[in-house]
Amino acid sequence: MPPRSTRAADPLRAAREFCASVAADLWPGAEVASLAAMRGDASTRSYARGELSGGRAAPATVVVMMMQDAGVAMSSEELNVFGNEGPKELAFVNVGRFLARLTDSVPAIHAVSPDSRFLLLEDVGDVPVWEAAAPAVEATFGRALDLLADLQARAKDDGSGCYAFRQAFDEKLFAWEFEHFLEYGVAAAPPALVEASRVELKAAAGRLAALPRVFAHRDYHAWNIHVHDGRLRIIDFQDALLAPALYDVASLLTDRITPERITPALEEALLVHYYARQKAGRLESLDATRSAYRLLALQRVLKVVGRFHYLAEVKGKPHYLGFLPAVCRTARRLLASSDGVAATAELFDTAGKDPSREARPAAAAGKT
């Protein structure tokens, strides 16, 4: 029996009605004892955790995913691979169904409301790898890399219509994200320097697009992998696509404040660990892997600088600006160790929108 329609004006009230309807159908006798909002993310989704009581074999808790705009949530706006008609179902549902055939690391989707505004999901807890890794950083991140390598080796297009195989990190998308950085991550700068950086980044986009592609989560960072009952659980996989294998590795090892725990020496050790286990999208040598990793990590971190400023300035979500001082330190480290980006390094050093530099007094920054 499908859940009843969910049109109540109060999202939490509607979410509770949806949760109660599905729970009663799936686990007869189950009732919603409570439903409380959870912290959201940078997307158009928000979440609530429901506590269930009664009902045979009912879980103690479930999670309701709430779409603020189901149309927007269907696909990443920059990809736009589905044309004006858009995809036929939520990407989270489409990709989740594909992944569930390969691994038990993704949460079960219990039900989707008829208007696609609510999903009832298995609760995979609140403890991300970032927190769980504190007492054993190398071992925990190593497990996440093992899970990634296994998933990359098994996730092949089986003709079932998984959206991840209809979109790719091609030269156009890499270039779009570099331009996103130039548009939102850089303050006023000499036009000639901006253009010189644009030429460098265009060439970098071409080099990245030439790398072999595999199934990629696209946001495989330490906050999108939870540790629940000792198992690693992957969330937020709706933007999956085809990308170089090292893209998700760069995401895991350099995102946000991750370098506070992943030192350069540990980063090298984990990269070697991943290279030894990788099967899909494998490059011919460890040196080639290191070079591709640095360029992918640089591309991603520059995108993040632009994206977090975009979220603050355009979407009214300033929360992520707090991560930027750490992100900008990573950007400088990668710019200093990457080939062919001298103008971009100069541009970032002089005009990159780094909150920690902007907060320094002029004298401390060497200015008069």
Disulfide bonds with the S-S distance in Angstrom:
none
